[in-house]
């Protein structure tokens, strides 16, 4: 009577190899989730009818202050470039926190 056969030719994976694979899969899942959440947050922020510059500088701010904040937030650029800029800034902050 034969015991169950291994499909991989009798070779068992080392615990370290399994651990490394599980770690990379987990990190990949976390990265994809964080990018998705940042993208959804960005889209919601762009679709909301509230003026983000006015919320930051206040209603009594001068025109030059409003224009400076508008450019600094990247609202004078196309949405896709602002999204890339936003993701870049957030990744730098995450990198600085972890190191």
Chimera marker file (.cmm) of the C-alpha trace (Angstrom):
<marker_set name="trace">
<marker id="1" x="0.000" y="0.000" z="0.000" r="1" g="1" b="0" radius="0.5"/>
<marker id="2" x="1.535" y="3.280" z="-1.167" r="1" g="1" b="0" radius="0.5"/>
<marker id="3" x="1.505" y="6.485" z="0.799" r="1" g="1" b="0" radius="0.5"/>
<marker id="4" x="0.588" y="9.752" z="-0.885" r="1" g="1" b="0" radius="0.5"/>
<marker id="5" x="3.094" y="10.877" z="-3.448" r="1" g="1" b="0" radius="0.5"/>
<marker id="6" x="4.431" y="14.404" z="-3.758" r="1" g="1" b="0" radius="0.5"/>
<marker id="7" x="3.737" y="16.146" z="-7.062" r="1" g="1" b="0" radius="0.5"/>
<marker id="8" x="7.056" y="17.943" z="-6.937" r="1" g="1" b="0" radius="0.5"/>
<marker id="9" x="9.150" y="14.790" z="-7.187" r="1" g="1" b="0" radius="0.5"/>
<marker id="10" x="9.605" y="14.283" z="-3.460" r="1" g="1" b="0" radius="0.5"/>
<marker id="11" x="11.243" y="17.691" z="-2.914" r="1" g="1" b="0" radius="0.5"/>
<marker id="12" x="9.948" y="19.579" z="0.094" r="1" g="1" b="0" radius="0.5"/>
<marker id="13" x="10.265" y="23.341" z="0.195" r="1" g="1" b="0" radius="0.5"/>
<marker id="14" x="12.507" y="24.705" z="2.897" r="1" g="1" b="0" radius="0.5"/>
<marker id="15" x="10.807" y="26.693" z="5.670" r="1" g="1" b="0" radius="0.5"/>
<marker id="16" x="12.942" y="29.731" z="4.792" r="1" g="1" b="0" radius="0.5"/>
<marker id="17" x="11.793" y="29.592" z="1.173" r="1" g="1" b="0" radius="0.5"/>
<marker id="18" x="8.152" y="29.427" z="2.277" r="1" g="1" b="0" radius="0.5"/>
<marker id="19" x="8.679" y="32.304" z="4.697" r="1" g="1" b="0" radius="0.5"/>
<marker id="20" x="10.296" y="34.492" z="2.029" r="1" g="1" b="0" radius="0.5"/>
<marker id="21" x="7.500" y="33.763" z="-0.434" r="1" g="1" b="0" radius="0.5"/>
<marker id="22" x="4.809" y="34.539" z="2.160" r="1" g="1" b="0" radius="0.5"/>
<marker id="23" x="6.594" y="37.765" z="3.128" r="1" g="1" b="0" radius="0.5"/>
<marker id="24" x="6.805" y="38.994" z="-0.460" r="1" g="1" b="0" radius="0.5"/>
<marker id="25" x="3.168" y="38.131" z="-1.117" r="1" g="1" b="0" radius="0.5"/>
<marker id="26" x="2.107" y="39.982" z="2.028" r="1" g="1" b="0" radius="0.5"/>
<marker id="27" x="4.222" y="43.041" z="1.210" r="1" g="1" b="0" radius="0.5"/>
<marker id="28" x="2.879" y="43.051" z="-2.349" r="1" g="1" b="0" radius="0.5"/>
<marker id="29" x="-0.669" y="42.921" z="-1.059" r="1" g="1" b="0" radius="0.5"/>
<marker id="30" x="-0.015" y="45.788" z="1.360" r="1" g="1" b="0" radius="0.5"/>
<marker id="31" x="1.583" y="47.933" z="-1.354" r="1" g="1" b="0" radius="0.5"/>
<marker id="32" x="-1.297" y="47.371" z="-3.777" r="1" g="1" b="0" radius="0.5"/>
<marker id="33" x="-3.826" y="48.155" z="-1.033" r="1" g="1" b="0" radius="0.5"/>
<marker id="34" x="-2.037" y="51.376" z="-0.033" r="1" g="1" b="0" radius="0.5"/>
<marker id="35" x="-1.771" y="52.557" z="-3.641" r="1" g="1" b="0" radius="0.5"/>
<marker id="36" x="-5.460" y="51.834" z="-4.170" r="1" g="1" b="0" radius="0.5"/>
<marker id="37" x="-6.438" y="53.735" z="-1.039" r="1" g="1" b="0" radius="0.5"/>
<marker id="38" x="-4.273" y="56.713" z="-2.010" r="1" g="1" b="0" radius="0.5"/>
<marker id="39" x="-5.796" y="56.725" z="-5.498" r="1" g="1" b="0" radius="0.5"/>
<marker id="40" x="-9.371" y="56.568" z="-4.162" r="1" g="1" b="0" radius="0.5"/>
<marker id="41" x="-8.633" y="59.325" z="-1.635" r="1" g="1" b="0" radius="0.5"/>
<marker id="42" x="-7.132" y="61.465" z="-4.393" r="1" g="1" b="0" radius="0.5"/>
<marker id="43" x="-10.153" y="60.957" z="-6.665" r="1" g="1" b="0" radius="0.5"/>
<marker id="44" x="-12.594" y="61.792" z="-3.868" r="1" g="1" b="0" radius="0.5"/>
<marker id="45" x="-10.607" y="64.933" z="-3.068" r="1" g="1" b="0" radius="0.5"/>
<marker id="46" x="-10.702" y="66.041" z="-6.714" r="1" g="1" b="0" radius="0.5"/>
<marker id="47" x="-14.419" y="65.326" z="-7.175" r="1" g="1" b="0" radius="0.5"/>
<marker id="48" x="-15.619" y="67.098" z="-4.026" r="1" g="1" b="0" radius="0.5"/>
<marker id="49" x="-17.195" y="70.481" z="-4.773" r="1" g="1" b="0" radius="0.5"/>
<marker id="50" x="-15.200" y="72.185" z="-1.996" r="1" g="1" b="0" radius="0.5"/>
<marker id="51" x="-12.310" y="74.449" z="-3.025" r="1" g="1" b="0" radius="0.5"/>
<marker id="52" x="-9.249" y="72.961" z="-1.263" r="1" g="1" b="0" radius="0.5"/>
<marker id="53" x="-7.231" y="76.173" z="-1.573" r="1" g="1" b="0" radius="0.5"/>
<marker id="54" x="-9.958" y="78.219" z="0.076" r="1" g="1" b="0" radius="0.5"/>
<marker id="55" x="-10.169" y="75.656" z="2.884" r="1" g="1" b="0" radius="0.5"/>
<marker id="56" x="-6.415" y="75.978" z="3.478" r="1" g="1" b="0" radius="0.5"/>
<marker id="57" x="-5.808" y="79.731" z="3.190" r="1" g="1" b="0" radius="0.5"/>
<marker id="58" x="-9.175" y="80.979" z="4.451" r="1" g="1" b="0" radius="0.5"/>
<marker id="59" x="-11.672" y="83.396" z="2.996" r="1" g="1" b="0" radius="0.5"/>
<marker id="60" x="-9.762" y="86.564" z="3.935" r="1" g="1" b="0" radius="0.5"/>
<marker id="61" x="-6.580" y="85.567" z="2.103" r="1" g="1" b="0" radius="0.5"/>
<marker id="62" x="-5.224" y="87.852" z="-0.598" r="1" g="1" b="0" radius="0.5"/>
<marker id="63" x="-5.269" y="86.909" z="-4.276" r="1" g="1" b="0" radius="0.5"/>
<marker id="64" x="-1.483" y="86.387" z="-4.314" r="1" g="1" b="0" radius="0.5"/>
<marker id="65" x="-1.664" y="83.993" z="-1.332" r="1" g="1" b="0" radius="0.5"/>
<marker id="66" x="-4.515" y="82.089" z="-2.982" r="1" g="1" b="0" radius="0.5"/>
<marker id="67" x="-2.585" y="81.824" z="-6.271" r="1" g="1" b="0" radius="0.5"/>
<marker id="68" x="0.584" y="80.649" z="-4.501" r="1" g="1" b="0" radius="0.5"/>
<marker id="69" x="-1.290" y="77.932" z="-2.624" r="1" g="1" b="0" radius="0.5"/>
<marker id="70" x="-3.112" y="76.947" z="-5.842" r="1" g="1" b="0" radius="0.5"/>
<marker id="71" x="0.187" y="76.404" z="-7.635" r="1" g="1" b="0" radius="0.5"/>
<marker id="72" x="1.835" y="74.703" z="-4.654" r="1" g="1" b="0" radius="0.5"/>
<marker id="73" x="-0.997" y="72.165" z="-4.464" r="1" g="1" b="0" radius="0.5"/>
<marker id="74" x="-0.556" y="71.514" z="-8.186" r="1" g="1" b="0" radius="0.5"/>
<marker id="75" x="-4.122" y="72.420" z="-9.084" r="1" g="1" b="0" radius="0.5"/>
<marker id="76" x="-2.895" y="74.284" z="-12.155" r="1" g="1" b="0" radius="0.5"/>
<marker id="77" x="-1.741" y="70.952" z="-13.654" r="1" g="1" b="0" radius="0.5"/>
<marker id="78" x="-3.624" y="68.016" z="-15.134" r="1" g="1" b="0" radius="0.5"/>
<marker id="79" x="-5.109" y="65.528" z="-12.664" r="1" g="1" b="0" radius="0.5"/>
<marker id="80" x="-2.863" y="62.616" z="-13.623" r="1" g="1" b="0" radius="0.5"/>
<marker id="81" x="0.329" y="64.601" z="-13.050" r="1" g="1" b="0" radius="0.5"/>
<marker id="82" x="-1.000" y="65.847" z="-9.710" r="1" g="1" b="0" radius="0.5"/>
<marker id="83" x="-1.821" y="62.261" z="-8.729" r="1" g="1" b="0" radius="0.5"/>
<marker id="84" x="1.733" y="61.161" z="-9.597" r="1" g="1" b="0" radius="0.5"/>
<marker id="85" x="3.170" y="64.109" z="-7.646" r="1" g="1" b="0" radius="0.5"/>
<marker id="86" x="0.956" y="63.279" z="-4.675" r="1" g="1" b="0" radius="0.5"/>
<marker id="87" x="1.978" y="59.617" z="-4.710" r="1" g="1" b="0" radius="0.5"/>
<marker id="88" x="5.636" y="60.635" z="-4.934" r="1" g="1" b="0" radius="0.5"/>
<marker id="89" x="5.359" y="62.928" z="-1.931" r="1" g="1" b="0" radius="0.5"/>
<marker id="90" x="3.569" y="60.303" z="0.134" r="1" g="1" b="0" radius="0.5"/>
<marker id="91" x="6.135" y="57.636" z="-0.755" r="1" g="1" b="0" radius="0.5"/>
<marker id="92" x="8.950" y="59.960" z="0.318" r="1" g="1" b="0" radius="0.5"/>
<marker id="93" x="7.192" y="60.596" z="3.651" r="1" g="1" b="0" radius="0.5"/>
<marker id="94" x="6.673" y="56.857" z="4.190" r="1" g="1" b="0" radius="0.5"/>
<marker id="95" x="10.325" y="56.199" z="3.282" r="1" g="1" b="0" radius="0.5"/>
<marker id="96" x="11.546" y="58.863" z="5.728" r="1" g="1" b="0" radius="0.5"/>
<marker id="97" x="9.365" y="57.472" z="8.515" r="1" g="1" b="0" radius="0.5"/>
<marker id="98" x="10.578" y="53.901" z="8.061" r="1" g="1" b="0" radius="0.5"/>
<marker id="99" x="14.294" y="54.721" z="7.791" r="1" g="1" b="0" radius="0.5"/>
<link id1="1" id2="2" r="1" g="1" b="0" radius="0.2"/>
<link id1="2" id2="3" r="1" g="1" b="0" radius="0.2"/>
<link id1="3" id2="4" r="1" g="1" b="0" radius="0.2"/>
<link id1="4" id2="5" r="1" g="1" b="0" radius="0.2"/>
<link id1="5" id2="6" r="1" g="1" b="0" radius="0.2"/>
<link id1="6" id2="7" r="1" g="1" b="0" radius="0.2"/>
<link id1="7" id2="8" r="1" g="1" b="0" radius="0.2"/>
<link id1="8" id2="9" r="1" g="1" b="0" radius="0.2"/>
<link id1="9" id2="10" r="1" g="1" b="0" radius="0.2"/>
<link id1="10" id2="11" r="1" g="1" b="0" radius="0.2"/>
<link id1="11" id2="12" r="1" g="1" b="0" radius="0.2"/>
<link id1="12" id2="13" r="1" g="1" b="0" radius="0.2"/>
<link id1="13" id2="14" r="1" g="1" b="0" radius="0.2"/>
<link id1="14" id2="15" r="1" g="1" b="0" radius="0.2"/>
<link id1="15" id2="16" r="1" g="1" b="0" radius="0.2"/>
<link id1="16" id2="17" r="1" g="1" b="0" radius="0.2"/>
<link id1="17" id2="18" r="1" g="1" b="0" radius="0.2"/>
<link id1="18" id2="19" r="1" g="1" b="0" radius="0.2"/>
<link id1="19" id2="20" r="1" g="1" b="0" radius="0.2"/>
<link id1="20" id2="21" r="1" g="1" b="0" radius="0.2"/>
<link id1="21" id2="22" r="1" g="1" b="0" radius="0.2"/>
<link id1="22" id2="23" r="1" g="1" b="0" radius="0.2"/>
<link id1="23" id2="24" r="1" g="1" b="0" radius="0.2"/>
<link id1="24" id2="25" r="1" g="1" b="0" radius="0.2"/>
<link id1="25" id2="26" r="1" g="1" b="0" radius="0.2"/>
<link id1="26" id2="27" r="1" g="1" b="0" radius="0.2"/>
<link id1="27" id2="28" r="1" g="1" b="0" radius="0.2"/>
<link id1="28" id2="29" r="1" g="1" b="0" radius="0.2"/>
<link id1="29" id2="30" r="1" g="1" b="0" radius="0.2"/>
<link id1="30" id2="31" r="1" g="1" b="0" radius="0.2"/>
<link id1="31" id2="32" r="1" g="1" b="0" radius="0.2"/>
<link id1="32" id2="33" r="1" g="1" b="0" radius="0.2"/>
<link id1="33" id2="34" r="1" g="1" b="0" radius="0.2"/>
<link id1="34" id2="35" r="1" g="1" b="0" radius="0.2"/>
<link id1="35" id2="36" r="1" g="1" b="0" radius="0.2"/>
<link id1="36" id2="37" r="1" g="1" b="0" radius="0.2"/>
<link id1="37" id2="38" r="1" g="1" b="0" radius="0.2"/>
<link id1="38" id2="39" r="1" g="1" b="0" radius="0.2"/>
<link id1="39" id2="40" r="1" g="1" b="0" radius="0.2"/>
<link id1="40" id2="41" r="1" g="1" b="0" radius="0.2"/>
<link id1="41" id2="42" r="1" g="1" b="0" radius="0.2"/>
<link id1="42" id2="43" r="1" g="1" b="0" radius="0.2"/>
<link id1="43" id2="44" r="1" g="1" b="0" radius="0.2"/>
<link id1="44" id2="45" r="1" g="1" b="0" radius="0.2"/>
<link id1="45" id2="46" r="1" g="1" b="0" radius="0.2"/>
<link id1="46" id2="47" r="1" g="1" b="0" radius="0.2"/>
<link id1="47" id2="48" r="1" g="1" b="0" radius="0.2"/>
<link id1="48" id2="49" r="1" g="1" b="0" radius="0.2"/>
<link id1="49" id2="50" r="1" g="1" b="0" radius="0.2"/>
<link id1="50" id2="51" r="1" g="1" b="0" radius="0.2"/>
<link id1="51" id2="52" r="1" g="1" b="0" radius="0.2"/>
<link id1="52" id2="53" r="1" g="1" b="0" radius="0.2"/>
<link id1="53" id2="54" r="1" g="1" b="0" radius="0.2"/>
<link id1="54" id2="55" r="1" g="1" b="0" radius="0.2"/>
<link id1="55" id2="56" r="1" g="1" b="0" radius="0.2"/>
<link id1="56" id2="57" r="1" g="1" b="0" radius="0.2"/>
<link id1="57" id2="58" r="1" g="1" b="0" radius="0.2"/>
<link id1="58" id2="59" r="1" g="1" b="0" radius="0.2"/>
<link id1="59" id2="60" r="1" g="1" b="0" radius="0.2"/>
<link id1="60" id2="61" r="1" g="1" b="0" radius="0.2"/>
<link id1="61" id2="62" r="1" g="1" b="0" radius="0.2"/>
<link id1="62" id2="63" r="1" g="1" b="0" radius="0.2"/>
<link id1="63" id2="64" r="1" g="1" b="0" radius="0.2"/>
<link id1="64" id2="65" r="1" g="1" b="0" radius="0.2"/>
<link id1="65" id2="66" r="1" g="1" b="0" radius="0.2"/>
<link id1="66" id2="67" r="1" g="1" b="0" radius="0.2"/>
<link id1="67" id2="68" r="1" g="1" b="0" radius="0.2"/>
<link id1="68" id2="69" r="1" g="1" b="0" radius="0.2"/>
<link id1="69" id2="70" r="1" g="1" b="0" radius="0.2"/>
<link id1="70" id2="71" r="1" g="1" b="0" radius="0.2"/>
<link id1="71" id2="72" r="1" g="1" b="0" radius="0.2"/>
<link id1="72" id2="73" r="1" g="1" b="0" radius="0.2"/>
<link id1="73" id2="74" r="1" g="1" b="0" radius="0.2"/>
<link id1="74" id2="75" r="1" g="1" b="0" radius="0.2"/>
<link id1="75" id2="76" r="1" g="1" b="0" radius="0.2"/>
<link id1="76" id2="77" r="1" g="1" b="0" radius="0.2"/>
<link id1="77" id2="78" r="1" g="1" b="0" radius="0.2"/>
<link id1="78" id2="79" r="1" g="1" b="0" radius="0.2"/>
<link id1="79" id2="80" r="1" g="1" b="0" radius="0.2"/>
<link id1="80" id2="81" r="1" g="1" b="0" radius="0.2"/>
<link id1="81" id2="82" r="1" g="1" b="0" radius="0.2"/>
<link id1="82" id2="83" r="1" g="1" b="0" radius="0.2"/>
<link id1="83" id2="84" r="1" g="1" b="0" radius="0.2"/>
<link id1="84" id2="85" r="1" g="1" b="0" radius="0.2"/>
<link id1="85" id2="86" r="1" g="1" b="0" radius="0.2"/>
<link id1="86" id2="87" r="1" g="1" b="0" radius="0.2"/>
<link id1="87" id2="88" r="1" g="1" b="0" radius="0.2"/>
<link id1="88" id2="89" r="1" g="1" b="0" radius="0.2"/>
<link id1="89" id2="90" r="1" g="1" b="0" radius="0.2"/>
<link id1="90" id2="91" r="1" g="1" b="0" radius="0.2"/>
<link id1="91" id2="92" r="1" g="1" b="0" radius="0.2"/>
<link id1="92" id2="93" r="1" g="1" b="0" radius="0.2"/>
<link id1="93" id2="94" r="1" g="1" b="0" radius="0.2"/>
<link id1="94" id2="95" r="1" g="1" b="0" radius="0.2"/>
<link id1="95" id2="96" r="1" g="1" b="0" radius="0.2"/>
<link id1="96" id2="97" r="1" g="1" b="0" radius="0.2"/>
<link id1="97" id2="98" r="1" g="1" b="0" radius="0.2"/>
<link id1="98" id2="99" r="1" g="1" b="0" radius="0.2"/>
</marker_set>
